[in-house]
Amino acid sequence: MALDRGARALARDGYRLEDVTRIIFLMHDTDGFPSCFPLLRDAFGTGRPGTTLRLVTEFDSPGTLIEIELVVDPAQV
């Protein structure tokens, strides 16, 4: 799962998902995106990071459904 990989990458630098200040979702198709909301609420706890959704025509890697960029502002942690 993408959030698990993101959480591991954050942990390497001493951060948690709760420290994320912005999430950028890159998606080709948004039809199933609303079903992710409960998972995102659970993953980010009480933190409410700003969210950007970008539609893309294709990804570099065939078969990719979504890319997620997690941004942490150390000044806000």
C-alpha positions as CSV (number, residue, x, y, z in Angstrom):
1,M,0.0,0.0,0.0
2,A,1.3,3.5,-0.9
3,L,0.6,5.0,2.5
4,D,2.6,2.2,4.2
5,R,5.6,3.0,1.9
6,G,5.2,6.7,2.6
7,A,5.0,6.1,6.4
8,R,8.3,4.1,6.2
9,A,10.0,6.8,4.2
10,L,8.9,9.4,6.7
11,A,10.0,7.3,9.6
12,R,13.6,7.2,8.1
13,D,13.7,10.9,8.7
14,G,12.0,10.8,12.1
15,Y,8.5,11.8,11.0
16,R,5.1,10.2,11.1
17,L,2.0,10.4,8.9
18,E,0.5,12.7,11.5
19,D,3.3,15.2,10.7
20,V,2.3,15.5,7.1
21,T,1.2,19.1,6.2
22,R,0.3,18.5,2.6
23,I,-0.7,15.5,0.5
24,I,-0.5,15.6,-3.3
25,F,-2.5,12.8,-5.1
26,L,-1.7,12.2,-8.8
27,M,-4.4,10.1,-10.4
28,H,-5.5,9.1,-13.8
29,D,-9.0,8.2,-12.7
30,T,-10.8,9.6,-9.7
31,D,-13.9,7.4,-9.7
32,G,-12.8,5.3,-6.6
33,F,-11.2,8.2,-4.7
34,P,-14.1,8.9,-2.3
35,S,-13.9,5.4,-1.0
36,C,-10.4,6.3,0.3
37,F,-11.6,8.9,2.7
38,P,-12.1,6.7,5.8
39,L,-8.6,5.2,5.2
40,L,-7.1,8.6,5.0
41,R,-8.8,9.8,8.1
42,D,-7.5,6.8,10.0
43,A,-4.0,7.2,8.6
44,F,-3.5,10.9,9.4
45,G,-5.2,10.9,12.7
46,T,-6.1,14.3,14.0
47,G,-3.8,16.0,11.6
48,R,-5.7,17.5,8.6
49,P,-3.0,18.1,5.9
50,G,-3.9,20.2,2.9
51,T,-4.8,18.1,-0.1
52,T,-4.2,18.6,-3.8
53,L,-5.6,16.3,-6.4
54,R,-3.9,16.4,-9.8
55,L,-5.2,14.5,-12.8
56,V,-2.6,13.0,-15.1
57,T,-2.9,11.4,-18.5
58,E,-0.4,8.7,-17.7
59,F,2.3,7.6,-15.3
60,D,5.9,6.8,-16.0
61,S,5.4,3.2,-14.8
62,P,2.6,1.3,-16.7
63,G,0.0,-0.1,-14.3
64,T,0.4,2.7,-11.8
65,L,-3.0,3.8,-10.5
66,I,-2.0,6.6,-8.1
67,E,1.1,8.4,-6.9
68,I,1.1,10.1,-3.5
69,E,3.5,12.8,-2.4
70,L,3.7,13.5,1.3
71,V,5.0,16.8,2.4
72,V,6.3,17.7,5.9
73,D,7.1,21.2,6.9
74,P,9.6,20.8,9.8
75,A,8.8,24.2,11.1
76,Q,5.2,23.0,11.8
77,V,6.2,19.8,13.6
